[in-house]
Every structure is written in structure tokens, then in C-alpha cells.
Amino acid sequence: MSNELIENKLKLLPSLPGCYIMKNKNNDIIYIGKAKNLKNRVRSYFRGGHEGKTKRLVEDIVDYETIVTGSDKEALLLEVTLIQKHQPKYNIRLKRGTSYPYLKITNERNPKLVITSEVEKDGANYFGPYPDVWAASETKQLIQKIYPLRKCNGYQKRACLYYHIGQCIGPCDHEIPVEEYDEQIKRIKSFLNGNVSDIKKDLKQKMQEAAEEMNYERAAEFRDQVSYIERTVEKQSIISNNYTSRDFFNYYMDKGWISIQVFFVRQATLIKREATMFPVIDTPEEELIGFILQYYEDINNQKPKEVYVPQTVDTELLQETLETQVIVPKRGRKKELLDLTGKNSEISLKQKFRLIEMKEQKTTGAIEQLSEVMGLPYIKQIESFDHSNIQGTNPVSAMVSFKDGMPDKNNYRKYKIRTVVGSNEFATTQEVIRRRYSRLLKEKKPMPDLILMDGGKVQVNAAKDVLENEFGLSIPVAGMVKDKKHRTAGLIFGNELEPVVLDPRSQAFHLVQRIQEEVHRFAITFHRNVRGKNSFTSKLDDVEGVGPKTRTKVLRHFKSMKRLKEADIEEIAALGIPVKVAERIKDTVQQNNN
């Protein structure tokens, strides 16, 4: 993906919580992160300077995708799951297990609430993960005050201080029935799943009572506990091995296209998302049904126990065909997940259309702006020239072509200057213009609608002289000028070559800028290649016994001075070159290397 396309995608990021997935040029996932605000977080990677690992990461990114979640807690859960599944290169902390803490109720006769970073299959109940150890610790302390379990590490002969202050259930004082533990654990699960209204009501009552008694410090403690519950104790996924596997399918349709997304929930955790977009032929409901049936056929019928779909879908048909339970959720967490799947479908399709609009604004929209400001009909085809030489040596020219505002690389051309000795801008321009347009005339090919010279009045006048006085052509010619910092400044055009005012924020200005940068890049690259090849050739010409045929053999085989330097005499001689000549070539190369 080009930097330009990334910039356009950044403009369309939602200000919502979720996960972002960074990819490299091979489409490999190299980093996964979470964000409370995807727009702010993802944009931060491409703004300003970075150092160390972040700098290397950003250099590797060529594309990214996002998954919107219902909250930043859900983003955290999804991030952990995705990292453990994909093992991204730059997610060092979370590749094995997770450094994010969980709360664990141990599986033993007198269970205990502890903090851990490892989730094991040991029959225990795990809650989390939490954003950091502090969040887990605060939650643990709050639970111990409200729903205490065993707090000490071992069995004491008498009750400890924690029992007397109400933060331990007291197994050292008396035997706790299993049923009492079960009830307490049930309350903790309910609390950590967000059922906190009764506790909040109780704390607010205590806060009011403390305030009425003018015990403001105590009232502040209750207030902070209420605030902490509201900020931290949202619904948490309880990790268990027997949770029902579920897939959620939803769609969004607009402008004849449908966007379908699938959320995969396993063990009560969102573990994966898949997405697709295609033109609609039937109704969106029929397209969704067809997609679901084809999807499970493609994955060899590895269906979940439950499939969730929106209300408009024929569930009876799907259920009969899939032979699994198809459900339309009406309320609660499952309805929230289905709606979230639909929200992601909508965001993806709207982003696609906005990117298309941006591309059109950048290309045909830019052309329309440029045509209007220059007073020309629609400028469909633009050809631009630039010259390159160093102190008059190895002079070359290059031409790039843009069609409807986009590079037309099949029409790019390179020119080695034949008739000009030294640095002569006027004569060099006339040679390449003469060669380019005499050929088009001879081949009866269409002429461009505008010629842009990467230079000032000298180049524009030289081009116009050849076109008008030698060929009788009236192709508009303009010059691309730069400021003192060698940046695109605008155009000169017309009989008097007056400046053309272009708004630096306009698409027309950015188009001229892209053309100027592209033709300069193309010319410089060509010049470097020619200069390097000529240098290589000249060194071989100095070697005794090397004629045109031997030189051609060496050039074709080694292609660069670097590769020739690395070769041994036997490899050079293997080209059919006498050993003595191969030795002289090697000596010459080594002398040049010192």
C-alpha cells in the first residue's frame, strides 16, 4: 500500500475502541495493538518521529486493518487472543502467554483469590485480562472487602487479622462449608460480570451517611470505590473450557455492494474476525445466506454449536441446511455482539467508498481543477520531462506520462543525449522534444494534452520552439517551478510565461507536485544507472586483452562492479576468458577497490 493510501485510510479511522492489525509487504501480521480511540492511536504511528523498536515497526508497515469493539476492555481481550494466535514479530511481551494480569479463584478446598499472568487448565476460574497489575490489584482488594475468600497463604492455628477486619472468610477459625464458598464465588462472578448495581447502591448509601456524620475522609473512600467500579469492573470474560462455540454473521449494504463480517467466539472470547465485500445480485439476505452456506462448505463443515444472524434472515432454511442451531438474538450480550459485527461491516464498506471518492478527487478531480485554472479543456494526458547530468557528464533525459491523473508507466521513456556536449539546457530540451514528438507523428499516435517541463523559461521556450516551428503542433507547454528549498511552487504558462496560481492545499497542486517528484525520480535513477554502467565499462576498457566481446561477457554475467569484485579468478575465467586476462581484470578491480 502506498503512503498516500495509508494517509487516506487514516482520515477515515473511527474514534471508537478496538484493535489494530499492522501488516508488512508480504501481508504478514507484524503487530497487534489495542486502543480506546482507534483514530488517535493508529494515526500516532504515522505522525512525528520514532526511535528504536517503534521506528523499525513503522518502517515495516505497508497496510493495516481495524476491528471495532464495544469497549476498551473488549479491545484488550481481543488483543490478547489475536496476539497469541498470530504471534506477531513485534509483540514480544504477549507471544507466550500474556503479561496482562488475570484474577484467579483457585480450585481447592479453601479457594483463594490471586493475581496471575498465566492461564492454565487447572479447573480454576479466571477473570480478565486487566490493563495492568494496578487495575487487577485494586479490583482484588475491592472484592476482598466485599466478598472475602481465604487470604492467608497457609492454615494458621488461629484466625488472623484479616478475618477480624472482614477481609478473610476465616478457614483458620472454623471450617467453611463448600456451599458457602460456592455462594461466595457465585457472587464474585456476578460482580466481575458487571452486576454491580446493588453494591454501588450500598456504597452510595454509606457515602451519604458518612457525609452526614461529617466524616468526609470516609465518605471520599466510598465515593472513590463507586468511581472505581464504574471505570473498571465492566463485564469480563470468564475463561472456561466448556463455553459454547458461536459465530456471529451480519452485513451492511449500500450502493449495490454488501459488506459481510463474521465474529468467532470461542470459550466466551472473541478470537477472530473475517470480512468480505462484493457486488449484490440478489437481496442482501439471500447473499448473506449464500455466503454462510458457502463459508462452512469451504472449511469442511467445522461449524460451531450456534450461529447468530440478523432478524431479516430465514433461520429455518439455514438451520435445516447447516444442521446446527441458528439464532436471532433479541437482547443482551449476544445481541450486542451481533450489532457490533454489523457496525464493523458498515465501517468497512463506508471506508471503501470514501477511499474511492478520495482517489477520484486526487485524480480526475485534480485534473478538472488544473484544467480550469489553466483555461484548458480536460487534460486527459500529461507528459513531463526532466534532464539529469553531473557537470555535463553522461547527460540523460526522462519522460513520465500521467493519464487521468494517474501514472501511465507503459508510456515512460528514457533518453541518452546524443547531440549535445556538456551542459546545455536549451539544446538538450530540443533534442528530447524533437525525438519524442517526431516519433509520435511518424507512428500517427495521439499527442498529449499538456507538456510539463521540470524547469523554467529556458526549457519551456526550447520545447515550444521545436513543437511550433518544426512540427506545427500547438500542444500547451508549462514549466514546473520550485522555491528556494527545491519544493514545488507552481507553474508558469502562456505566451508571457506568467505564474499560474495554484492553492497549495488543492488537489491540482498536489498533482503537479506528484508529477514533478516522479519525473525527477525517474531521471535521477536513469542517470545513476548510466553513470554506473559507463564507469564499469570504462574500467574494463583499460584492461589489456579485453575487447568488446569480452567486455560484453563480463557485463552480462556480473552486471555490477560489486559482484565482479566479489568473484574469484576461476569464475571470471569460466566465461571463456583466458586466465591471464581474468587475472588482469581481477587486479584492476582490486586496485579500484583500494
C-alpha positions in Angstrom: 0.0 0.0 0.0 1.3 3.4 -0.9 1.9 6.1 1.8 -0.8 8.1 0.1 -3.4 5.3 0.5 -2.4 4.9 4.2 -2.9 8.7 4.7 -6.4 8.4 3.2 -7.2 5.4 5.4 -6.0 7.4 8.5 -8.6 10.1 7.7 -11.4 7.5 7.9 -10.5 5.9 11.2 -13.4 5.8 13.7 -13.0 7.4 17.1 -14.0 4.1 18.7 -12.3 1.4 20.8 -10.9 -1.6 19.1 -7.8 -3.4 17.9 -5.5 -2.5 15.0 -3.5 -5.1 13.0 -0.3 -4.0 11.2 0.9 -5.8 8.2 4.2 -5.8 6.1 4.7 -6.0 2.4 4.2 -9.8 2.4 0.8 -9.3 4.1 2.2 -10.9 7.3 0.8 -9.6 10.6 3.7 -7.9 12.4 2.0 -6.1 15.2 -1.4 -6.1 17.0 -2.4 -3.4 19.4 -5.5 -2.1 21.3 -6.9 1.4 21.6 -9.5 3.4 23.4 -9.7 5.6 20.3 -8.5 3.9 17.1 -8.3 7.2 15.2 -5.9 8.8 17.7 -3.8 5.7 18.4 -3.2 4.4 14.8 -2.5 7.9 13.5 0.2 8.3 16.2 2.3 5.7 14.4 2.5 7.8 11.2 3.0 11.2 12.9 6.2 12.6 14.2 9.5 10.8 14.8 10.0 7.4 16.5 13.0 5.6 17.9 14.1 2.0 18.4 11.6 -0.8 18.0 8.7 1.6 17.1 10.8 3.1 14.3 11.6 -0.3 12.9 7.9 -1.3 13.2 6.6 1.8 11.3 9.2 1.3 8.6 7.8 -2.3 8.0 4.1 -1.3 7.9 2.5 -1.2 4.4 -1.1 -1.8 5.4 -3.3 -2.2 8.5 -6.9 -3.1 9.4 -9.0 -2.4 12.4 -11.7 -4.2 14.4 -14.1 -2.1 16.4 -15.1 -3.4 19.8 -17.8 -2.4 22.3 -15.4 -1.1 24.9 -11.7 -0.8 25.6 -11.9 -3.8 27.8 -13.2 -5.9 24.9 -10.3 -4.5 22.8 -7.9 -5.7 25.5 -9.4 -9.2 25.5 -9.3 -9.4 21.7 -5.7 -8.1 21.5 -4.5 -10.8 23.8 -6.3 -13.5 21.8 -5.1 -12.3 18.4 -1.5 -12.0 19.6 -1.4 -15.5 20.9 -3.0 -16.7 17.7 -0.8 -14.9 15.2 2.4 -14.5 17.1 3.4 -11.1 15.5 7.0 -10.2 15.2 6.9 -7.0 17.3 4.6 -8.2 20.1 7.4 -9.6 22.2 5.6 -9.4 25.6 2.5 -11.4 24.6 3.8 -14.2 22.3 3.9 -16.8 25.1 1.0 -16.5 27.5 0.4 -12.9 28.4 1.9 -10.3 30.7 -1.5 -8.9 31.3 -2.7 -10.0 34.7 -5.8 -12.0 35.5 -7.7 -12.6 38.7 -7.9 -16.3 39.6 -10.1 -18.2 42.1 -8.1 -21.2 42.9 -9.5 -24.7 42.6 -9.0 -26.1 46.1 -11.0 -26.9 49.3 -10.5 -23.4 50.6 -10.2 -21.3 47.5 -8.2 -18.1 47.3 -8.3 -15.0 45.1 -4.9 -14.4 43.5 -3.3 -12.4 40.6 -1.6 -14.4 37.8 -0.3 -13.8 34.3 -0.7 -17.4 33.2 -4.0 -19.1 32.3 -3.8 -22.8 32.9 -6.3 -25.7 32.5 -6.5 -26.4 36.3 -10.2 -26.1 36.9 -9.8 -22.6 38.4 -11.9 -19.6 37.4 -10.0 -16.8 35.6 -11.2 -13.2 35.1 -9.6 -10.6 32.9 -7.2 -9.7 31.5 -6.8 -6.4 33.2 -4.9 -3.4 31.6 -2.2 -3.6 34.3 -1.2 -5.0 37.6 -2.6 -1.9 39.4 -6.1 -2.4 38.0 -6.0 -6.1 38.9 -4.8 -5.3 42.5 -7.4 -2.6 43.0 -10.2 -5.0 41.9 -8.8 -7.8 44.1 -8.7 -5.5 47.2 -12.3 -4.4 46.5 -13.5 -8.0 46.2 -11.7 -9.0 49.4 -13.6 -6.3 51.3 -17.0 -7.2 49.8 -16.8 -10.9 49.1 -13.8 -12.3 51.1 -12.3 -15.8 50.5 -9.2 -17.2 52.2 -6.5 -14.6 52.2 -3.5 -16.2 54.1 -1.0 -18.5 52.4 -1.4 -21.4 54.8 -3.6 -22.7 57.5 -2.9 -20.9 60.8 -3.8 -22.2 64.3 -6.0 -19.2 64.9 -7.8 -16.5 63.0 -5.6 -13.8 61.5 -6.1 -10.0 61.5 -7.7 -10.1 58.0 -10.5 -12.3 59.4 -11.2 -9.8 62.2 -11.4 -6.9 59.8 -13.6 -8.8 57.4 -11.2 -9.4 54.6 -10.9 -13.2 55.0 -13.7 -15.8 55.2 -11.9 -17.5 58.2 -10.9 -21.1 57.4 -8.3 -20.9 60.2 -11.0 -20.1 62.7 -13.6 -22.6 61.6 -14.4 -25.0 58.8 -16.2 -23.2 55.9 -18.9 -25.4 54.2 -18.4 -26.0 50.5 -21.8 -24.5 49.8 -20.8 -21.2 51.5 -17.7 -21.0 49.2 -19.9 -21.8 46.2 -22.3 -18.9 47.1 -19.4 -16.5 47.6 -17.8 -17.5 44.3 -21.1 -17.1 42.6 -21.3 -13.5 44.0 -17.8 -12.7 42.8 -18.5 -14.0 39.3 -21.7 -11.9 39.1 -19.8 -8.8 40.4 -17.0 -9.2 37.8 -19.5 -9.7 35.0 -20.9 -6.2 35.7 -23.8 -6.9 38.1 -22.7 -4.2 40.5 -25.9 -2.1 41.0 -26.7 -3.4 44.5 -23.1 -2.8 45.6 -23.0 0.6 44.2 -26.3 1.5 45.8 -24.9 0.2 49.2 -21.7 2.2 48.8 -23.5 5.4 47.9 -25.7 5.0 51.0 -22.6 4.6 53.2 -21.1 7.6 51.5 -24.1 9.7 52.3 -24.2 8.5 55.9 -20.5 9.3 56.4 -21.0 12.8 54.9 -24.0 13.5 57.2 -21.8 12.5 60.1 -19.2 14.9 58.7 -16.7 12.0 58.3 -15.6 13.4 54.9 -12.5 11.3 54.6 -14.5 8.1 54.9 -17.2 9.5 52.5 -14.4 10.1 50.0 -13.3 6.5 50.2 -16.8 5.3 49.4 -17.0 7.8 46.6 -13.7 6.5 45.1 -14.9 2.9 45.3 -18.1 3.7 43.4 -16.0 5.6 40.8 -13.6 2.7 40.5 -16.4 0.2 40.0 -17.8 2.3 37.2 -14.5 2.7 35.5 -13.0 -0.8 35.9 -15.5 -3.5 36.8 -17.2 -4.0 33.4 -18.2 -7.3 32.0 -15.2 -9.7 32.0 -14.9 -12.9 30.0 -14.7 -15.9 32.4 -12.2 -18.3 30.7 -13.6 -21.8 30.8 -13.2 -24.9 28.6 -16.9 -25.7 28.2 -18.3 -22.5 26.7 -20.4 -22.9 23.6 -18.7 -22.1 20.3 -20.6 -19.3 18.5 -20.3 -17.5 15.1 -21.9 -14.1 14.5 -22.8 -13.1 10.9 -24.0 -9.6 10.0 -24.0 -7.3 7.0 -24.3 -3.8 5.7 -25.4 -2.9 2.2 -25.1 0.4 0.2 -24.7 1.4 -3.5 -25.1 -2.1 -4.8 -22.4 -3.6 -2.5 -22.7 -5.8 0.5 -20.1 -5.9 3.4 -20.3 -9.1 5.5 -18.3 -9.8 8.6 -18.0 -12.9 10.9 -17.1 -12.8 14.6 -15.8 -16.1 16.0 -16.5 -16.5 19.7 -14.8 -19.5 21.4 -14.7 -20.1 25.2 -16.6 -16.8 25.8 -13.9 -14.8 24.0 -13.9 -13.1 20.6 -10.9 -14.8 18.9 -11.1 -13.9 15.2 -12.9 -11.7 12.6 -13.2 -12.3 8.9 -14.6 -9.8 6.4 -15.6 -9.6 2.7 -17.2 -7.2 0.3 -18.8 -7.9 -3.1 -21.5 -6.5 -5.5 -25.0 -7.6 -4.7 -27.0 -9.6 -7.3 -29.9 -10.9 -5.1 -31.3 -9.4 -2.0 -28.8 -8.8 0.8 -30.5 -11.5 3.0 -30.1 -14.1 0.2 -26.5 -13.0 -0.4 -25.8 -13.5 3.4 -27.4 -16.9 3.4 -25.4 -18.0 0.3 -22.2 -16.7 1.9 -22.8 -18.6 5.2 -23.5 -21.9 3.4 -20.5 -21.5 1.1 -18.4 -20.5 4.1 -19.0 -23.6 6.1 -18.6 -25.8 3.0 -15.2 -24.2 2.4 -14.0 -25.0 5.9 -15.1 -28.7 5.7 -18.2 -28.3 7.9 -16.3 -27.2 11.0 -19.4 -25.5 12.3 -19.9 -24.0 15.8 -22.8 -25.1 18.0 -24.6 -21.8 17.5 -24.8 -19.4 14.5 -26.2 -15.9 15.1 -27.8 -13.9 12.3 -29.9 -10.7 12.0 -33.7 -10.8 12.2 -34.2 -10.4 8.4 -32.6 -13.8 7.6 -34.5 -17.0 7.1 -33.3 -19.0 10.1 -35.3 -22.1 9.3 -33.7 -22.5 5.9 -30.2 -22.0 7.4 -30.8 -24.3 10.3 -32.1 -27.1 8.1 -29.1 -26.8 5.8 -26.4 -26.3 8.3 -27.7 -28.8 10.8 -26.7 -26.5 13.6 -28.7 -24.1 15.8 -29.3 -20.7 14.0 -30.4 -17.9 16.4 -31.6 -14.3 16.1 -30.7 -12.7 19.5 -33.2 -10.3 20.9 -31.3 -8.7 23.8 -28.3 -9.0 26.0 -24.6 -9.7 25.2 -25.3 -11.8 22.1 -27.4 -9.0 20.6 -24.6 -6.6 21.4 -22.0 -8.8 19.6 -24.3 -9.2 16.5 -24.8 -5.4 16.4 -21.0 -4.9 16.7 -20.5 -7.3 13.8 -22.9 -5.2 11.7 -21.1 -2.0 12.9 -17.8 -3.3 11.6 -19.4 -4.2 8.3 -20.8 -0.7 7.9 -17.4 0.9 8.8 -15.6 -1.3 6.2 -18.0 -0.5 3.4 -18.1 3.2 4.1 -14.3 3.3 4.2 -14.2 1.6 0.8 -16.5 4.2 -0.8 -14.7 7.1 0.8 -11.3 5.8 -0.4 -12.8 5.6 -3.9 -14.0 9.2 -3.6 -10.6 10.4 -2.4 -8.9 8.6 -5.3 -11.3 10.3 -7.7 -10.7 13.7 -6.1 -7.0 13.1 -6.3 -7.0 12.1 -10.0 -9.9 13.2 -12.2 -10.9 15.9 -9.6 -7.3 17.2 -9.7 -7.3 17.2 -13.5 -10.6 19.2 -13.5 -9.1 21.8 -11.1 -5.9 22.0 -13.1 -7.8 22.3 -16.5 -9.9 25.1 -15.0 -7.1 27.2 -13.6 -5.1 26.9 -16.8 -8.1 27.7 -19.0 -7.7 24.4 -20.9 -10.2 21.6 -21.9 -10.0 18.4 -19.8 -6.3 17.5 -19.6 -6.5 13.7 -20.1 -2.9 13.0 -20.9 0.2 14.8 -19.5 3.8 14.2 -20.4 6.6 15.6 -18.3 10.4 15.9 -19.0 13.4 16.3 -16.7 17.2 16.3 -17.5 20.0 14.9 -15.4 23.8 15.2 -15.6 26.7 15.9 -13.3 29.0 18.6 -14.6 27.8 17.8 -18.1 28.8 14.1 -18.0 26.6 11.2 -19.0 23.7 13.6 -19.8 20.2 11.9 -19.9 16.6 12.9 -20.0 13.5 11.1 -18.9 9.8 11.4 -19.6 6.8 10.3 -17.4 3.3 10.1 -18.5 0.1 10.6 -16.5 -3.4 9.6 -17.7 -6.5 10.9 -15.9 -4.2 11.9 -13.0 -2.6 8.5 -12.6 0.9 7.4 -13.7 0.8 5.7 -17.1 4.1 3.7 -16.7 3.8 1.9 -20.1 4.5 5.3 -21.7 7.5 6.3 -19.6 10.6 6.9 -21.8 14.4 7.3 -21.2 16.7 9.3 -23.5 20.5 9.2 -23.7 21.5 12.6 -25.1 23.2 12.2 -28.4 23.8 15.6 -30.0 24.7 17.8 -27.0 28.1 18.0 -25.5 28.3 19.3 -21.9 25.5 21.0 -20.0 23.2 22.9 -22.4 19.7 23.0 -21.1 18.1 24.6 -24.2 19.7 22.2 -26.7 19.1 19.1 -24.5 15.4 20.0 -24.3 15.1 20.5 -28.0 16.7 17.1 -28.7 14.4 15.1 -26.5 11.3 17.0 -27.6 12.3 16.5 -31.2 12.9 12.8 -30.7 9.6 12.2 -28.7 7.2 14.0 -30.9 8.7 13.2 -34.3 8.2 9.6 -33.4 4.6 10.1 -32.3 3.9 11.9 -35.7 5.6 9.2 -37.6 3.6 6.5 -35.8 0.4 8.6 -36.0 -0.2 8.3 -32.3 -2.2 10.9 -30.3 -0.4 13.8 -28.7 -0.6 14.7 -25.0 -3.0 17.4 -23.8 -0.2 19.1 -21.8 3.6 19.0 -21.6 5.3 19.9 -18.3 9.0 20.8 -18.2 10.8 20.4 -14.9 12.5 23.7 -15.4 12.0 27.4 -16.1 11.5 29.6 -19.1 14.6 28.2 -21.0 13.1 24.6 -21.2 9.6 25.8 -21.9 10.8 28.1 -24.8 13.0 25.4 -26.2 10.1 22.9 -26.2 7.7 25.4 -27.8 10.2 26.3 -30.5 10.5 22.7 -31.7 6.8 21.9 -31.4 5.5 25.0 -33.1 8.2 25.9 -35.6 9.4 22.5 -36.7 6.3 20.3 -36.3 3.5 22.9 -36.5 2.0 21.5 -33.2 0.1 23.6 -30.7 0.5 21.4 -27.6 0.3 23.5 -24.4 3.6 23.6 -22.6 4.1 24.8 -19.0 7.1 24.9 -16.6 7.1 23.4 -13.1 8.9 25.8 -10.9 10.4 25.2 -7.4 11.0 27.5 -4.4 14.3 28.2 -2.8 14.0 25.0 -0.8 13.6 23.0 -4.0 10.0 22.2 -3.4 7.1 22.5 -5.8 6.0 26.1 -6.1 3.6 26.1 -9.1 3.5 26.6 -12.9 4.5 29.1 -15.5 2.3 29.2 -18.6 1.0 31.2 -21.5 2.6 33.5 -24.1 4.3 35.5 -21.4 5.0 32.5 -19.1 3.2 34.1 -16.2 2.8 32.2 -12.9 -0.3 30.1 -12.6 -1.7 30.5 -9.1 -2.4 27.1 -7.5 -3.7 26.8 -4.0 -1.1 24.6 -2.1 -4.0 22.8 -0.4 -5.7 21.9 -3.7 -5.7 18.6 -5.5 -4.4 20.3 -8.6 -1.3 21.5 -6.7 -0.7 18.0 -5.3 -1.0 16.5 -8.8 1.7 18.9 -10.1 3.8 18.0 -7.1 3.5 14.3 -7.7 4.4 14.7 -11.4 7.4 16.8 -10.6 8.7 14.3 -8.0 8.1 11.3 -10.2 9.8 12.7 -13.3 12.8 13.8 -11.2 13.0 10.4 -9.5 12.8 8.6 -12.9 15.5 10.9 -14.4 17.9 10.6 -11.5 17.5 6.8 -11.3 18.2 6.5 -15.1 21.3 8.8 -14.8 22.7 6.8 -11.9 22.4 3.6 -13.8 24.0 5.0 -16.9 26.8 6.6 -14.9 27.5 3.3 -13.0 27.4 1.3 -16.2 29.7 3.7 -18.0 32.1 3.6 -15.1 32.1 -0.2 -15.1 32.6 -0.3 -18.8 35.5 2.3 -18.8 37.4 0.3 -16.2 37.1 -2.9 -18.3 38.3 -1.0 -21.4 41.6 -0.2 -19.6 42.4 -3.9 -19.1 44.9 -5.3 -21.7 43.3 -8.2 -23.6 39.7 -7.1 -23.0 37.9 -6.3 -26.3 34.2 -5.6 -27.0 33.2 -9.3 -26.8 35.0 -9.9 -23.5 33.6 -6.7 -22.0 30.1 -7.8 -23.0 30.5 -11.2 -21.4 31.6 -9.7 -18.1 28.9 -7.0 -18.1 26.1 -9.5 -18.8 27.3 -12.0 -16.3 28.3 -9.8 -13.3 26.1 -6.8 -14.0 27.8 -4.6 -11.4 31.3 -3.7 -10.2 30.3 -5.0 -6.7 29.6 -8.5 -8.0 32.8 -8.5 -10.1 34.8 -7.5 -7.0 33.4 -10.5 -5.1 34.2 -13.0 -7.9 37.3 -15.1 -8.0 39.6 -15.6 -11.0 38.1 -19.0 -11.7 34.6 -17.6 -12.0 35.8 -14.9 -14.4 37.8 -17.4 -16.5 34.7 -19.7 -16.6 33.2 -17.2 -19.1 35.7 -18.4 -21.7 38.2 -15.7 -20.8 41.9 -16.6 -20.8 43.3 -17.0 -17.2 45.9 -14.2 -17.7 43.2 -11.8 -18.8 41.0 -12.9 -15.9 43.9 -12.2 -13.6 44.3 -8.7 -15.1 40.6 -8.0 -14.7 40.8 -9.0 -11.1 43.9 -6.9 -10.4 42.2 -3.9 -11.9 39.1 -4.3 -9.9 41.1 -4.8 -6.7 43.2 -1.7 -7.4 40.0 0.3 -7.8 38.7 -1.1 -4.5 41.7 0.2 -2.6 
